[in-house]
Amino acid sequence: MESNEHGESVRAQIDEIQRGELAPWVTFPPTPAWWAIAFGGWAACFTLVVGLLDGAVQSFAQLALVLVLFTMIAWDRRRRGTYPTGRPPRAFTGAVVRMLIGVAAVAGLAWLVGAQVSVWVAAAIAGVGSWAVVARYEREYASIAARLREGLP
Amino acid sequence: MTGTPSALDGLDPLLVAPKRLAIMAVLATSTTTDFAFLRGHLRVSDSDLSKQAAALEAAGYITIAKTGHGRGSATAYKATKLGRHAYRQHRATLHNLLNG
């Protein structure tokens, strides 16, 4: 009897740990639609800065864009109330890998078009492509998070 | 009385309390977490969360940073190195106990 109660107490603590460790990954307010658009805009601007500017002006513009990116991340962090760290739960691996492949494909295509055709076309590809990749990732992430929340003890 | 080592030796008395354990579990997988998030996760009152967090802070397991005043104020919690170590040890002991 005592051993049974002891086992239940241990199980309850492990459930608490599972819920707590997962919470920063799966608990967040809905991501606004403009979030993916903002990333698209950022990618387009970055492509134009790299393709059209030179020297100190380019460096200054790149620094400004990096600061914009940090500001966006800080805003997201504040909005969520937490920010997960460490290895993501295994359920997210596929979504993260697809997103990284998508970003690499968009960057590669934009670079190729920028070098062969036009920087402006490359910027359009980077903008629309990043928008699509981020929007898809956000949808997929939210769906996995909802599934994980439902499966919590 | 020294006694023989027990499987329960690795359990941290401070973390046996479910609310404090839940706080440490959230902070172990986040950079920082704010008051509203923890309150929502634990489903406790403001005063209860403050009390549990103060106990963890007193043990050196977390840091509490307050910024701003009034409605714009924010409280952020972060696990310390000591707190992460204690949490990991407690967690490992629980898993060992469960797995026999």
gemmi code that builds the backbone of each chain (N, CA, C; Angstrom):
import gemmi

chains = {
    "A": [
        ("MET", (0.828, -1.208, 0.000), (0.000, 0.000, 0.000), (0.870, 1.268, 0.000)),
        ("GLU", (1.854, 1.252, 0.971), (2.751, 2.395, 1.075), (3.585, 2.540, -0.197)),
        ("SER", (4.027, 1.383, -0.726), (4.828, 1.373, -1.933), (4.019, 1.890, -3.124)),
        ("ASN", (2.738, 1.556, -3.116), (1.846, 2.030, -4.169), (1.720, 3.554, -4.150)),
        ("GLU", (1.529, 4.098, -2.929), (1.410, 5.556, -2.776), (2.707, 6.244, -3.189)),
        ("HIS", (3.828, 5.616, -2.823), (5.140, 6.144, -3.164), (5.298, 6.196, -4.692)),
        ("GLY", (4.903, 5.100, -5.340), (4.982, 5.031, -6.800), (4.109, 6.085, -7.464)),
        ("GLU", (2.926, 6.309, -6.907), (2.017, 7.325, -7.469), (2.602, 8.722, -7.318)),
        ("SER", (3.261, 8.944, -6.165), (3.870, 10.257, -5.930), (5.001, 10.508, -6.933)),
        ("VAL", (5.807, 9.477, -7.182), (6.900, 9.604, -8.151), (6.334, 9.862, -9.542)),
        ("ARG", (5.294, 9.108, -9.904), (4.645, 9.263, -11.214), (4.093, 10.688, -11.371)),
        ("ALA", (3.474, 11.193, -10.287), (2.891, 12.541, -10.334), (3.981, 13.586, -10.541)),
        ("GLN", (5.125, 13.389, -9.898), (6.224, 14.351, -10.058), (6.798, 14.292, -11.470)),
        ("ILE", (6.878, 13.094, -12.024), (7.397, 12.968, -13.397), (6.426, 13.606, -14.403)),
        ("ASP", (5.133, 13.450, -14.151), (4.136, 14.112, -15.012), (4.305, 15.632, -14.947)),
        ("GLU", (4.549, 16.133, -13.741), (4.742, 17.580, -13.536), (5.958, 18.051, -14.332)),
        ("ILE", (7.015, 17.252, -14.304), (8.240, 17.575, -15.040), (7.966, 17.595, -16.549)),
        ("GLN", (7.232, 16.587, -17.008), (6.934, 16.496, -18.445), (6.137, 17.711, -18.916)),
        ("ARG", (5.115, 18.078, -18.137), (4.293, 19.251, -18.492), (5.137, 20.524, -18.481)),
        ("GLY", (5.959, 20.665, -17.430), (6.762, 21.885, -17.277), (7.813, 22.035, -18.363)),
        ("GLU", (8.503, 20.945, -18.664), (9.578, 21.032, -19.664), (9.031, 21.299, -21.068)),
        ("LEU", (7.832, 20.826, -21.306), (7.241, 21.010, -22.634), (6.596, 22.400, -22.786)),
        ("ALA", (6.184, 22.975, -21.664), (5.403, 24.222, -21.710), (6.034, 25.347, -22.547)),
        ("PRO", (7.331, 25.670, -22.351), (7.875, 26.767, -23.160), (7.834, 26.490, -24.669)),
        ("TRP", (7.785, 25.215, -25.051), (7.767, 24.858, -26.479), (6.361, 24.888, -27.072)),
        ("VAL", (5.375, 24.604, -26.253), (4.033, 24.398, -26.835), (2.972, 25.396, -26.364)),
        ("THR", (3.315, 26.268, -25.439), (2.331, 27.233, -24.948), (2.689, 28.625, -25.455)),
        ("PHE", (1.877, 29.150, -26.346), (2.144, 30.485, -26.896), (0.877, 31.020, -27.550)),
        ("PRO", (0.726, 32.342, -27.581), (-0.444, 32.910, -28.250), (-0.334, 32.723, -29.763)),
        ("PRO", (-1.461, 32.758, -30.491), (-1.387, 32.569, -31.954), (-0.442, 33.581, -32.602)),
        ("THR", (0.332, 33.103, -33.552), (1.273, 33.997, -34.242), (0.506, 34.851, -35.251)),
        ("PRO", (0.697, 36.186, -35.204), (-0.032, 37.035, -36.160), (0.402, 36.764, -37.605)),
        ("ALA", (-0.521, 36.983, -38.557), (-0.230, 36.699, -39.972), (0.922, 37.553, -40.488)),
        ("TRP", (1.072, 38.775, -39.939), (2.123, 39.664, -40.454), (3.526, 39.183, -40.092)),
        ("TRP", (3.619, 38.230, -39.180), (4.933, 37.744, -38.740), (5.718, 37.160, -39.930)),
        ("ALA", (5.054, 36.297, -40.712), (5.724, 35.692, -41.877), (5.992, 36.753, -42.946)),
        ("ILE", (5.055, 37.693, -43.088), (5.240, 38.766, -44.080), (6.462, 39.613, -43.697)),
        ("ALA", (6.597, 39.875, -42.398), (7.743, 40.666, -41.916), (9.054, 39.961, -42.240)),
        ("PHE", (9.073, 38.644, -42.085), (10.297, 37.901, -42.426), (10.576, 37.985, -43.922)),
        ("GLY", (9.517, 37.917, -44.719), (9.676, 38.056, -46.169), (10.248, 39.422, -46.515)),
        ("GLY", (9.699, 40.455, -45.889), (10.185, 41.825, -46.120), (11.648, 41.963, -45.716)),
        ("TRP", (11.960, 41.356, -44.601), (13.351, 41.420, -44.100), (14.297, 40.738, -45.109)),
        ("ALA", (13.909, 39.578, -45.588), (14.762, 38.833, -46.529), (14.937, 39.615, -47.832)),
        ("ALA", (13.860, 40.256, -48.302), (13.945, 41.052, -49.536), (14.902, 42.233, -49.331)),
        ("CYS", (14.761, 42.914, -48.202), (15.643, 44.056, -47.902), (17.100, 43.599, -47.817)),
        ("PHE", (17.319, 42.450, -47.163), (18.687, 41.938, -47.014), (19.303, 41.663, -48.389)),
        ("THR", (18.499, 41.076, -49.277), (18.992, 40.774, -50.633), (19.370, 42.062, -51.371)),
        ("LEU", (18.524, 43.085, -51.232), (18.817, 44.368, -51.899), (20.081, 45.012, -51.326)),
        ("VAL", (20.231, 44.939, -50.014), (21.412, 45.530, -49.370), (22.681, 44.839, -49.862)),
        ("VAL", (22.636, 43.511, -49.925), (23.820, 42.758, -50.366), (24.083, 42.988, -51.850)),
        ("GLY", (23.001, 43.070, -52.637), (23.162, 43.171, -54.092), (23.420, 44.571, -54.617)),
        ("LEU", (22.928, 45.591, -53.914), (23.009, 46.945, -54.475), (24.007, 47.861, -53.776)),
        ("LEU", (24.279, 47.592, -52.514), (25.141, 48.520, -51.768), (26.567, 47.982, -51.655)),
        ("ASP", (27.475, 48.890, -51.336), (28.883, 48.509, -51.175), (29.484, 49.199, -49.957)),
        ("GLY", (30.628, 48.668, -49.519), (31.445, 49.327, -48.506), (30.745, 49.581, -47.194)),
        ("ALA", (31.030, 50.779, -46.646), (30.535, 51.117, -45.310), (29.016, 51.214, -45.275)),
        ("VAL", (28.443, 51.700, -46.370), (26.976, 51.840, -46.422), (26.332, 50.462, -46.308)),
        ("GLN", (26.927, 49.502, -47.021), (26.394, 48.136, -46.960), (26.514, 47.574, -45.537)),
        ("SER", (27.671, 47.776, -44.919), (27.890, 47.274, -43.560), (26.883, 47.891, -42.593)),
        ("PHE", (26.683, 49.203, -42.734), (25.745, 49.902, -41.847), (24.324, 49.354, -42.051)),
        ("ALA", (23.946, 49.166, -43.303), (22.597, 48.656, -43.594), (22.421, 47.230, -43.072)),
        ("GLN", (23.470, 46.426, -43.211), (23.398, 45.039, -42.698), (23.254, 45.039, -41.179)),
        ("LEU", (23.995, 45.938, -40.532), (23.907, 46.040, -39.075), (22.484, 46.439, -38.662)),
        ("ALA", (21.938, 47.393, -39.409), (20.569, 47.845, -39.106), (19.580, 46.681, -39.256)),
        ("LEU", (19.773, 45.869, -40.296), (18.865, 44.725, -40.519), (19.006, 43.668, -39.422)),
        ("VAL", (20.241, 43.478, -38.964), (20.449, 42.519, -37.864), (19.736, 43.035, -36.609)),
        ("LEU", (19.818, 44.350, -36.370), (19.138, 44.932, -35.206), (17.625, 44.769, -35.322)),
        ("VAL", (17.114, 44.918, -36.539), (15.668, 44.721, -36.762), (15.292, 43.282, -36.415)),
        ("LEU", (16.142, 42.341, -36.849), (15.878, 40.923, -36.572), (15.866, 40.649, -35.065)),
        ("PHE", (16.844, 41.213, -34.354), (16.901, 41.033, -32.894), (15.665, 41.649, -32.229)),
        ("THR", (15.232, 42.789, -32.754), (14.037, 43.446, -32.190), (12.815, 42.555, -32.384)),
        ("MET", (12.713, 41.940, -33.568), (11.576, 41.041, -33.835), (11.598, 39.848, -32.874)),
        ("ILE", (12.782, 39.293, -32.665), (12.902, 38.132, -31.762), (12.567, 38.551, -30.327)),
        ("ALA", (13.053, 39.739, -29.931), (12.762, 40.232, -28.571), (11.263, 40.442, -28.389)),
        ("TRP", (10.615, 40.962, -29.431), (9.158, 41.171, -29.370), (8.452, 39.820, -29.208)),
        ("ASP", (8.891, 38.827, -29.977), (8.264, 37.499, -29.915), (8.454, 36.878, -28.521)),
        ("ARG", (9.627, 37.086, -27.982), (9.948, 36.567, -26.654), (9.027, 37.175, -25.601)),
        ("ARG", (8.832, 38.466, -25.691), (7.986, 39.191, -24.735), (6.535, 38.754, -24.883)),
        ("ARG", (6.115, 38.546, -26.140), (4.740, 38.148, -26.437), (4.450, 36.760, -25.859)),
        ("ARG", (5.416, 35.862, -25.981), (5.217, 34.490, -25.485), (5.325, 34.395, -23.977)),
        ("GLY", (6.094, 35.297, -23.377), (6.286, 35.248, -21.930), (7.376, 34.283, -21.519)),
        ("THR", (7.932, 33.603, -22.482), (9.020, 32.663, -22.220), (9.737, 32.422, -23.535)),
        ("TYR", (10.895, 31.793, -23.470), (11.567, 31.445, -24.716), (12.282, 30.113, -24.523)),
        ("PRO", (11.865, 29.095, -25.304), (12.462, 27.774, -25.082), (13.934, 27.731, -25.446)),
        ("THR", (14.651, 26.883, -24.771), (16.072, 26.711, -25.057), (16.408, 25.220, -24.994)),
        ("GLY", (17.531, 24.857, -25.586), (17.940, 23.449, -25.600), (17.374, 22.728, -26.806)),
        ("ARG", (17.440, 21.427, -26.748), (16.996, 20.603, -27.881), (15.475, 20.590, -27.949)),
        ("PRO", (14.905, 20.904, -29.121), (13.435, 20.888, -29.224), (12.887, 19.470, -29.068)),
        ("PRO", (11.638, 19.330, -28.618), (11.036, 17.995, -28.562), (11.108, 17.328, -29.943)),
        ("ARG", (11.276, 16.012, -29.952), (11.492, 15.267, -31.197), (10.382, 15.508, -32.228)),
        ("ALA", (9.172, 15.756, -31.749), (8.039, 15.940, -32.666), (8.258, 17.123, -33.617)),
        ("PHE", (9.100, 18.094, -33.201), (9.315, 19.283, -34.034), (10.436, 19.096, -35.062)),
        ("THR", (11.201, 18.023, -34.951), (12.388, 17.867, -35.802), (12.066, 17.986, -37.289)),
        ("GLY", (11.022, 17.282, -37.733), (10.669, 17.312, -39.155), (10.362, 18.726, -39.623)),
        ("ALA", (9.583, 19.459, -38.825), (9.198, 20.824, -39.202), (10.420, 21.736, -39.270)),
        ("VAL", (11.324, 21.580, -38.304), (12.534, 22.423, -38.271), (13.418, 22.105, -39.479)),
        ("VAL", (13.591, 20.824, -39.784), (14.443, 20.427, -40.923), (13.843, 20.955, -42.231)),
        ("ARG", (12.520, 20.803, -42.386), (11.868, 21.303, -43.619), (12.031, 22.815, -43.738)),
        ("MET", (11.932, 23.517, -42.597), (12.079, 24.970, -42.629), (13.508, 25.346, -43.039)),
        ("LEU", (14.500, 24.659, -42.464), (15.897, 24.970, -42.793), (16.199, 24.683, -44.265)),
        ("ILE", (15.653, 23.568, -44.769), (15.850, 23.238, -46.195), (15.185, 24.320, -47.061)),
        ("GLY", (14.005, 24.747, -46.651), (13.278, 25.789, -47.389), (14.073, 27.090, -47.432)),
        ("VAL", (14.607, 27.487, -46.270), (15.390, 28.733, -46.202), (16.634, 28.615, -47.089)),
        ("ALA", (17.315, 27.453, -47.021), (18.519, 27.263, -47.841), (18.173, 27.300, -49.331)),
        ("ALA", (17.040, 26.699, -49.701), (16.630, 26.677, -51.116), (16.314, 28.089, -51.601)),
        ("VAL", (15.589, 28.845, -50.786), (15.235, 30.228, -51.165), (16.499, 31.080, -51.285)),
        ("ALA", (17.409, 30.938, -50.304), (18.652, 31.722, -50.327), (19.490, 31.359, -51.558)),
        ("GLY", (19.570, 30.061, -51.856), (20.356, 29.608, -53.012), (19.783, 30.134, -54.319)),
        ("LEU", (18.466, 30.042, -54.450), (17.804, 30.507, -55.672), (17.957, 32.021, -55.826)),
        ("ALA", (17.769, 32.726, -54.711), (17.898, 34.193, -54.763), (19.330, 34.582, -55.153)),
        ("TRP", (20.300, 33.870, -54.607), (21.700, 34.176, -54.923), (21.968, 33.946, -56.421)),
        ("LEU", (21.467, 32.817, -56.936), (21.666, 32.473, -58.342), (21.013, 33.506, -59.259)),
        ("VAL", (19.767, 33.852, -58.958), (19.042, 34.832, -59.782), (19.697, 36.206, -59.661)),
        ("GLY", (20.156, 36.544, -58.460), (20.833, 37.834, -58.259), (22.087, 37.943, -59.096)),
        ("ALA", (22.807, 36.836, -59.206), (24.067, 36.839, -59.955), (23.836, 36.779, -61.467)),
        ("GLN", (22.773, 36.092, -61.889), (22.566, 35.848, -63.326), (21.530, 36.787, -63.968)),
        ("VAL", (20.528, 37.194, -63.202), (19.417, 37.948, -63.805), (19.359, 39.373, -63.262)),
        ("SER", (18.812, 39.523, -62.064), (18.657, 40.863, -61.511), (18.509, 40.794, -59.998)),
        ("VAL", (19.086, 41.779, -59.342), (18.996, 41.830, -57.873), (17.543, 42.042, -57.444)),
        ("TRP", (16.796, 42.813, -58.222), (15.408, 43.105, -57.858), (14.543, 41.839, -57.939)),
        ("VAL", (14.786, 41.031, -58.956), (14.049, 39.756, -59.074), (14.461, 38.834, -57.922)),
        ("ALA", (15.767, 38.840, -57.613), (16.261, 38.013, -56.498), (15.595, 38.438, -55.191)),
        ("ALA", (15.441, 39.753, -55.001), (14.809, 40.262, -53.770), (13.352, 39.803, -53.694)),
        ("ALA", (12.688, 39.811, -54.849), (11.285, 39.360, -54.879), (11.207, 37.874, -54.520)),
        ("ILE", (12.133, 37.095, -55.075), (12.154, 35.650, -54.773), (12.438, 35.425, -53.283)),
        ("ALA", (13.421, 36.162, -52.755), (13.774, 36.014, -51.332), (12.590, 36.391, -50.446)),
        ("GLY", (11.903, 37.486, -50.822), (10.774, 37.965, -50.022), (9.607, 36.994, -50.023)),
        ("VAL", (9.165, 36.633, -51.205), (8.006, 35.736, -51.321), (8.353, 34.343, -50.786)),
        ("GLY", (9.558, 33.874, -51.126), (9.981, 32.542, -50.682), (10.077, 32.451, -49.163)),
        ("SER", (10.689, 33.456, -48.544), (10.822, 33.440, -47.072), (9.454, 33.530, -46.411)),
        ("TRP", (8.606, 34.355, -46.967), (7.240, 34.486, -46.450), (6.563, 33.099, -46.452)),
        ("ALA", (6.643, 32.429, -47.597), (5.989, 31.118, -47.729), (6.589, 30.091, -46.756)),
        ("VAL", (7.926, 30.087, -46.673), (8.597, 29.105, -45.798), (8.222, 29.347, -44.329)),
        ("VAL", (8.296, 30.608, -43.904), (7.998, 30.925, -42.491), (6.521, 30.671, -42.180)),
        ("ALA", (5.642, 31.054, -43.105), (4.199, 30.850, -42.877), (3.886, 29.358, -42.735)),
        ("ARG", (4.482, 28.547, -43.601), (4.257, 27.099, -43.539), (4.803, 26.523, -42.233)),
        ("TYR", (6.005, 26.982, -41.858), (6.627, 26.501, -40.615), (5.755, 26.859, -39.403)),
        ("GLU", (5.269, 28.089, -39.375), (4.447, 28.527, -38.239), (3.179, 27.674, -38.131)),
        ("ARG", (2.557, 27.400, -39.267), (1.337, 26.576, -39.266), (1.633, 25.167, -38.763)),
        ("GLU", (2.727, 24.606, -39.299), (3.095, 23.246, -38.925), (3.463, 23.172, -37.440)),
        ("TYR", (4.232, 24.164, -36.989), (4.664, 24.202, -35.582), (3.444, 24.290, -34.661)),
        ("ALA", (2.503, 25.169, -35.009), (1.308, 25.355, -34.167), (0.491, 24.072, -34.095)),
        ("SER", (0.411, 23.361, -35.223), (-0.358, 22.122, -35.257), (0.303, 21.033, -34.394)),
        ("ILE", (1.627, 20.927, -34.473), (2.352, 19.939, -33.648), (2.221, 20.303, -32.170)),
        ("ALA", (2.363, 21.603, -31.870), (2.261, 22.056, -30.471), (0.889, 21.714, -29.895)),
        ("ALA", (-0.158, 21.917, -30.704), (-1.521, 21.612, -30.233), (-1.648, 20.119, -29.939)),
        ("ARG", (-1.067, 19.299, -30.820), (-1.120, 17.843, -30.623), (-0.379, 17.433, -29.343)),
        ("LEU", (0.779, 18.051, -29.125), (1.560, 17.719, -27.921), (0.833, 18.165, -26.657)),
        ("ARG", (0.190, 19.335, -26.718), (-0.555, 19.830, -25.545), (-1.673, 18.856, -25.186)),
        ("GLU", (-2.348, 18.352, -26.228), (-3.453, 17.429, -25.983), (-2.970, 16.115, -25.371)),
        ("GLY", (-1.751, 15.721, -25.707), (-1.222, 14.446, -25.221), (-0.567, 14.518, -23.853)),
        ("LEU", (-0.541, 15.725, -23.274), (0.125, 15.859, -21.965), (-0.648, 15.138, -20.857)),
        ("PRO", (0.095, 14.608, -19.863), (-0.595, 13.908, -18.765), (-1.437, 14.869, -17.923)),
    ],
    "B": [
        ("MET", (23.424, 9.037, 13.566), (22.987, 7.895, 12.767), (23.228, 8.168, 11.286)),
        ("THR", (24.075, 7.347, 10.670), (24.390, 7.609, 9.270), (23.437, 6.875, 8.332)),
        ("GLY", (23.166, 5.619, 8.605), (22.246, 4.853, 7.765), (22.865, 4.492, 6.443)),
        ("THR", (22.191, 3.623, 5.704), (22.702, 3.219, 4.396), (22.136, 4.154, 3.337)),
        ("PRO", (22.861, 4.325, 2.222), (22.355, 5.201, 1.172), (21.009, 4.692, 0.648)),
        ("SER", (20.090, 5.604, 0.450), (18.760, 5.226, -0.019), (18.544, 5.773, -1.418)),
        ("ALA", (17.620, 5.139, -2.126), (17.291, 5.624, -3.480), (16.688, 7.016, -3.430)),
        ("LEU", (16.201, 7.395, -2.233), (15.550, 8.706, -2.098), (16.554, 9.826, -1.828)),
        ("ASP", (17.838, 9.452, -1.621), (18.844, 10.453, -1.256), (18.990, 11.564, -2.299)),
        ("GLY", (18.788, 11.247, -3.545), (18.965, 12.250, -4.594), (17.801, 13.211, -4.722)),
        ("LEU", (16.726, 12.945, -4.000), (15.563, 13.842, -4.086), (15.838, 15.109, -3.282)),
        ("ASP", (15.504, 16.234, -3.890), (15.706, 17.519, -3.233), (14.427, 17.879, -2.474)),
        ("PRO", (14.494, 18.037, -1.151), (13.273, 18.316, -0.370), (12.515, 19.549, -0.881)),
        ("LEU", (13.280, 20.522, -1.385), (12.636, 21.750, -1.877), (11.814, 21.488, -3.141)),
        ("LEU", (12.265, 20.515, -3.939), (11.596, 20.256, -5.223), (10.527, 19.166, -5.141)),
        ("VAL", (10.351, 18.595, -3.984), (9.296, 17.585, -3.840), (7.922, 18.260, -3.938)),
        ("ALA", (7.865, 19.532, -3.555), (6.603, 20.288, -3.673), (6.270, 20.459, -5.154)),
        ("PRO", (5.079, 20.021, -5.612), (4.755, 20.027, -7.049), (4.873, 21.392, -7.723)),
        ("LYS", (4.462, 22.458, -7.027), (4.504, 23.776, -7.682), (5.943, 24.235, -7.917)),
        ("ARG", (6.796, 23.979, -6.924), (8.201, 24.388, -7.089), (8.880, 23.533, -8.160)),
        ("LEU", (8.508, 22.247, -8.196), (9.068, 21.359, -9.226), (8.624, 21.834, -10.616)),
        ("ALA", (7.353, 22.219, -10.720), (6.835, 22.690, -12.014), (7.551, 23.972, -12.452)),
        ("ILE", (7.815, 24.869, -11.507), (8.537, 26.108, -11.845), (9.923, 25.755, -12.392)),
        ("MET", (10.615, 24.858, -11.704), (11.962, 24.486, -12.144), (11.937, 23.779, -13.498)),
        ("ALA", (10.893, 22.975, -13.735), (10.795, 22.264, -15.021), (10.648, 23.258, -16.169)),
        ("VAL", (9.825, 24.294, -15.964), (9.650, 25.320, -17.008), (10.962, 26.078, -17.211)),
        ("LEU", (11.587, 26.478, -16.105), (12.800, 27.295, -16.217), (13.990, 26.493, -16.765)),
        ("ALA", (13.933, 25.171, -16.609), (15.035, 24.331, -17.114), (15.065, 24.299, -18.632)),
        ("THR", (13.918, 24.549, -19.269), (13.884, 24.500, -20.743), (13.589, 25.873, -21.357)),
        ("SER", (13.832, 26.935, -20.572), (13.619, 28.277, -21.134), (14.765, 29.195, -20.727)),
        ("THR", (14.972, 30.223, -21.548), (16.030, 31.181, -21.201), (15.564, 32.002, -19.996)),
        ("THR", (14.433, 32.684, -20.168), (13.772, 33.360, -19.044), (12.273, 33.159, -19.231)),
        ("THR", (11.534, 33.271, -18.149), (10.075, 33.121, -18.219), (9.452, 34.184, -17.333)),
        ("ASP", (8.356, 34.771, -17.807), (7.765, 35.839, -17.004), (6.672, 35.330, -16.049)),
        ("PHE", (6.260, 36.261, -15.203), (5.308, 35.939, -14.136), (3.999, 35.386, -14.706)),
        ("ALA", (3.457, 36.057, -15.724), (2.153, 35.649, -16.274), (2.204, 34.231, -16.850)),
        ("PHE", (3.300, 33.904, -17.509), (3.407, 32.558, -18.095), (3.403, 31.499, -16.992)),
        ("LEU", (4.217, 31.718, -15.966), (4.291, 30.731, -14.880), (2.956, 30.618, -14.142)),
        ("ARG", (2.313, 31.748, -13.911), (1.021, 31.736, -13.218), (-0.003, 30.944, -14.031)),
        ("GLY", (0.014, 31.152, -15.348), (-0.909, 30.428, -16.225), (-0.602, 28.938, -16.260)),
        ("HIS", (0.667, 28.603, -16.297), (1.051, 27.185, -16.342), (0.702, 26.467, -15.039)),
        ("LEU", (0.979, 27.127, -13.932), (0.741, 26.486, -12.631), (-0.720, 26.598, -12.174)),
        ("ARG", (-1.436, 27.554, -12.759), (-2.818, 27.846, -12.349), (-2.885, 28.126, -10.849)),
        ("VAL", (-2.090, 29.120, -10.451), (-2.074, 29.509, -9.041), (-2.320, 31.008, -8.937)),
        ("SER", (-2.533, 31.469, -7.714), (-2.744, 32.908, -7.504), (-1.391, 33.624, -7.547)),
        ("ASP", (-1.449, 34.935, -7.691), (-0.225, 35.744, -7.722), (0.603, 35.516, -6.453)),
        ("SER", (-0.097, 35.530, -5.310), (0.634, 35.438, -4.034), (1.266, 34.054, -3.868)),
        ("ASP", (0.560, 33.021, -4.326), (1.120, 31.670, -4.207), (2.378, 31.530, -5.062)),
        ("LEU", (2.294, 32.049, -6.311), (3.467, 31.961, -7.190), (4.640, 32.731, -6.577)),
        ("SER", (4.347, 33.923, -6.055), (5.418, 34.732, -5.451), (6.064, 33.982, -4.291)),
        ("LYS", (5.228, 33.304, -3.494), (5.743, 32.579, -2.322), (6.655, 31.417, -2.754)),
        ("GLN", (6.180, 30.645, -3.750), (6.970, 29.494, -4.216), (8.277, 29.957, -4.862)),
        ("ALA", (8.174, 31.030, -5.643), (9.375, 31.543, -6.322), (10.365, 32.098, -5.305)),
        ("ALA", (9.850, 32.738, -4.258), (10.741, 33.295, -3.232), (11.517, 32.180, -2.538)),
        ("ALA", (10.870, 31.034, -2.328), (11.554, 29.901, -1.684), (12.685, 29.393, -2.578)),
        ("LEU", (12.425, 29.334, -3.881), (13.466, 28.879, -4.818), (14.600, 29.905, -4.912)),
        ("GLU", (14.235, 31.174, -4.859), (15.258, 32.228, -4.912), (16.138, 32.184, -3.651)),
        ("ALA", (15.494, 31.959, -2.519), (16.242, 31.900, -1.253), (17.243, 30.746, -1.258)),
        ("ALA", (16.911, 29.671, -1.951), (17.817, 28.517, -2.031), (18.893, 28.728, -3.097)),
        ("GLY", (18.792, 29.810, -3.855), (19.772, 30.088, -4.907), (19.484, 29.329, -6.193)),
        ("TYR", (18.252, 28.806, -6.327), (17.906, 28.003, -7.514), (17.442, 28.868, -8.693)),
        ("ILE", (16.905, 30.028, -8.398), (16.446, 30.911, -9.485), (16.807, 32.363, -9.163)),
        ("THR", (16.793, 33.186, -10.216), (16.917, 34.625, -9.987), (15.606, 35.274, -10.412)),
        ("ILE", (15.247, 36.342, -9.743), (14.018, 37.071, -10.079), (14.408, 38.503, -10.414)),
        ("ALA", (14.068, 38.929, -11.637), (14.405, 40.289, -12.057), (13.128, 41.067, -12.305)),
        ("LYS", (13.011, 42.197, -11.641), (11.823, 43.043, -11.841), (12.225, 44.300, -12.592)),
        ("THR", (11.410, 44.640, -13.610), (11.688, 45.855, -14.372), (10.430, 46.704, -14.445)),
        ("GLY", (10.604, 48.006, -14.482), (9.475, 48.927, -14.635), (8.642, 49.054, -13.374)),
        ("HIS", (7.647, 49.929, -13.474), (6.745, 50.182, -12.348), (5.307, 50.168, -12.839)),
        ("GLY", (4.389, 49.882, -11.941), (2.965, 49.951, -12.266), (2.551, 48.952, -13.313)),
        ("ARG", (1.681, 49.390, -14.242), (1.121, 48.462, -15.238), (2.158, 47.927, -16.224)),
        ("GLY", (3.193, 48.698, -16.444), (4.218, 48.268, -17.409), (5.303, 47.405, -16.787)),
        ("SER", (5.152, 47.079, -15.519), (6.220, 46.331, -14.853), (6.218, 44.862, -15.296)),
        ("ALA", (7.377, 44.248, -15.186), (7.493, 42.836, -15.587), (8.432, 42.120, -14.627)),
        ("THR", (8.124, 40.855, -14.370), (8.979, 40.041, -13.513), (9.450, 38.833, -14.318)),
        ("ALA", (10.763, 38.663, -14.373), (11.322, 37.554, -15.155), (12.075, 36.600, -14.239)),
        ("TYR", (11.876, 35.309, -14.486), (12.507, 34.274, -13.681), (13.512, 33.503, -14.538)),
        ("LYS", (14.606, 33.132, -13.897), (15.642, 32.392, -14.625), (16.277, 31.389, -13.674)),
        ("ALA", (16.511, 30.171, -14.158), (17.163, 29.162, -13.317), (18.657, 29.454, -13.229)),
        ("THR", (19.234, 29.292, -12.046), (20.676, 29.472, -11.890), (21.368, 28.135, -12.193)),
        ("LYS", (22.692, 28.182, -12.240), (23.466, 26.966, -12.480), (23.192, 25.955, -11.357)),
        ("LEU", (23.155, 26.461, -10.129), (22.886, 25.595, -8.970), (21.487, 24.977, -9.083)),
        ("GLY", (20.537, 25.813, -9.477), (19.157, 25.343, -9.613), (19.023, 24.280, -10.692)),
        ("ARG", (19.685, 24.482, -11.813), (19.628, 23.504, -12.913), (20.248, 22.170, -12.471)),
        ("HIS", (21.337, 22.278, -11.726), (22.007, 21.066, -11.248), (21.086, 20.302, -10.282)),
        ("ALA", (20.498, 21.026, -9.350), (19.606, 20.386, -8.363), (18.403, 19.765, -9.068)),
        ("TYR", (17.880, 20.477, -10.046), (16.716, 19.980, -10.784), (17.072, 18.699, -11.543)),
        ("ARG", (18.208, 18.721, -12.235), (18.624, 17.544, -13.017), (18.808, 16.320, -12.110)),
        ("GLN", (19.390, 16.569, -10.935), (19.624, 15.467, -10.002), (18.292, 14.903, -9.478)),
        ("HIS", (17.393, 15.797, -9.145), (16.073, 15.394, -8.654), (15.338, 14.602, -9.731)),
        ("ARG", (15.417, 15.115, -10.936), (14.753, 14.485, -12.083), (15.304, 13.071, -12.322)),
        ("ALA", (16.626, 12.941, -12.306), (17.275, 11.643, -12.539), (16.883, 10.655, -11.444)),
        ("THR", (16.815, 11.136, -10.205), (16.449, 10.250, -9.095), (15.020, 9.746, -9.274)),
        ("LEU", (14.136, 10.641, -9.680), (12.737, 10.227, -9.896), (12.657, 9.143, -10.976)),
        ("HIS", (13.397, 9.338, -12.057), (13.369, 8.341, -13.136), (13.954, 7.009, -12.669)),
        ("ASN", (15.006, 7.080, -11.868), (15.591, 5.849, -11.320), (14.590, 5.127, -10.432)),
        ("LEU", (13.883, 5.904, -9.614), (12.884, 5.304, -8.727), (11.770, 4.637, -9.530)),
        ("LEU", (11.370, 5.310, -10.586), (10.265, 4.779, -11.396), (10.681, 3.506, -12.134)),
        ("ASN", (11.935, 3.512, -12.583), (12.401, 2.351, -13.348), (12.942, 1.227, -12.458)),
        ("GLY", (12.765, 1.387, -11.161), (13.155, 0.322, -10.229), (14.610, 0.401, -9.888)),
    ],
}
model = gemmi.Model(1)
for chain_id, residues in chains.items():
    chain = gemmi.Chain(chain_id)
    for i, (resn, *xyz) in enumerate(residues, 1):
        res = gemmi.Residue()
        res.name, res.seqid = resn, gemmi.SeqId(i, " ")
        for name, pos in zip(("N", "CA", "C"), xyz):
            atom = gemmi.Atom()
            atom.name, atom.element = name, gemmi.Element(name[0])
            atom.pos, atom.b_iso = gemmi.Position(*pos), 0.0
            res.add_atom(atom)
        chain.add_residue(res)
    model.add_chain(chain)
structure = gemmi.Structure()
structure.add_model(model)
structure.setup_entities()
